[in-house]
Amino acid sequence: MEYGNSGNANCNSTTVNPTTNACYFYDVTQGDMDVPCQTSITTSDCYIPTGSTYGVLSTSTSSYVPAFAATSGWDFATGIGTVNAYNFVSALSAPVVSLSPPSLGFALQAIGTTNTVANIATLTNTSMGALTFMSFVIGGGNSGDFALSPSPNCSGTLAYGGSCQFSVTFTPTAAGPRKTLLTITDNKAGSPRKVMLTGVGTAASLSPASLSFPSETVGTSSSPMMITLHNVGSATMNIWQISIAGANAADFSKTTTCGSTLAAMSSCTVTVTFKPTATGARSASVLFSDDGGGSPQAIGVTGTGT
């Protein structure tokens, strides 16, 4: 029950406005239920005023003390209270459990490495009672590339209005698109629930993730900075092109030790120099086109002309 055994001020029919409050039931806390009685039938728990034949059920026979008074929470007089028909019907027609987002997509990830920030799916129980979890499984497709980590905090039961999260990580075992399903089974309508998990594995591991050059006078060249391309796959990787593109591509130049192929577990380097043609923030990307998966891989480069 939404207002429990001891009552809830947010659902108290005496203090809230039923037309604006979101409760499904309203706790009646004032008044009582009067049950008639007469001396010819009972002489206990019946208060009968002097000179009268009929009286009212009471816990005292000498004064009126209601036997069925309305109190906070469930009581004999009003049971679970009065229903807000609009809110109640709306709740019945709405999904009892929401799970969002319906899919989790991961950025390009080097084979054998794990994304540093887990992607999260949130489950919320909007039903009238507690939700009980039965299982949550990652299965089908490339299920070995995805994992629940840390263990989901969705376990046991989830109270009405409660939420919990499933944190998923991606560790590709091969290059190219990878996908599977997270399946959640519980005791509510709509079970089992599914979240699509997708990601792209690549044999081309690049470091660092970006290059940021110190401020440089317009027309002068900076000290070089280096990008390392490492083939983390088990096969030779073909390199088709390494180029610089973007808004201020002309402000950056490169030299490279990379050839047309890169053997498994081998590395090569690209050296980048910044020579601003104008003042202010300058940016571009170094693009690696290859068959390692997820091509072209991009490394952002930035600098400031002064």
C-alpha positions, 0 to 999 in steps of 0.5 A: 500500500502506498501509504503503509500501515502508519499513514503518509501525509502525502496521501492523507485525505484530510490534508491533501487536494485529491485533484492535484495529488498523485496518490492512487488511494487516500487515507481517511483519518477522521470520523468513524463507522457507526453500527446500531445495536439494541439491548434486546440483542446485546448488552456489551460494546453498545452505548444506549442513551438513557430512555432509548431502545437503540444505541451505537456500537461502542467500546464503552457502555456508559459513553460513546467511544467509537468501536470503528474509528478512522485512523492512519493506515488501514482501519475497519472503518474505511479499509484502505481509504478512498480511490482516486479513479483517474490516477488508479486507471492511469496507473493500470494502463501505464507500463508497470516497469520502465527500462531505459534506454532500450539499447546501449552503444559503446564507442570504438574499443581496441581488442582486448581492452575494456571501456573506462566508463560503463554504460548504464540501463535504469529499471524503474518499478512503476507498478502497484507492488514490489518487483521481484528479480528472477534473473539477468543474463547477457546472452546470444551473439557476441555475449562474451564481449560484454559484462555486467560490472560491477554486479548489478544493484538490481537484485532481490526485490524493488519496491514501488517507485524504486529504481536500480541500474545495470552497468555494462562494460565492453571488451571486444574479442574481435574487430568489427561490429559486436552485439548481444542482448541483456535479458532481465526476467522478473515477476511483472507484466512485460517480462522478460525485458531486453536491452540491445548491447552494441559496440565496435572492436578494432585492432588499431589501438591509438595513443594518446587519445588526443594531442594538445599543443602549447600556444604557438606564434603564427607562422612558426612551427611547434615541437613535434608530438607523437601518436603511436598506432599499435596493432593489437589484433592477431593478423596483419593490418592493412593501412590504406591512408593516414591523413589530417582533416578538419576545420584547420587541417592546414595548421598541422602536418605529419610524418610517419613510420607506418607503411602499408601494413602493420604486423600483429602486435607491432607498432608504428608512429605518426609525428605531428607538428603545429604551425598556426596560420591565424590566431585563436583556437585551431583544431583538426583530426588525424585519421587512420584508414585501415582494415582493423575495424571501425575505420577511420579511427580519429585522434583530435589535435588542437592548438592556439595561435598567438 
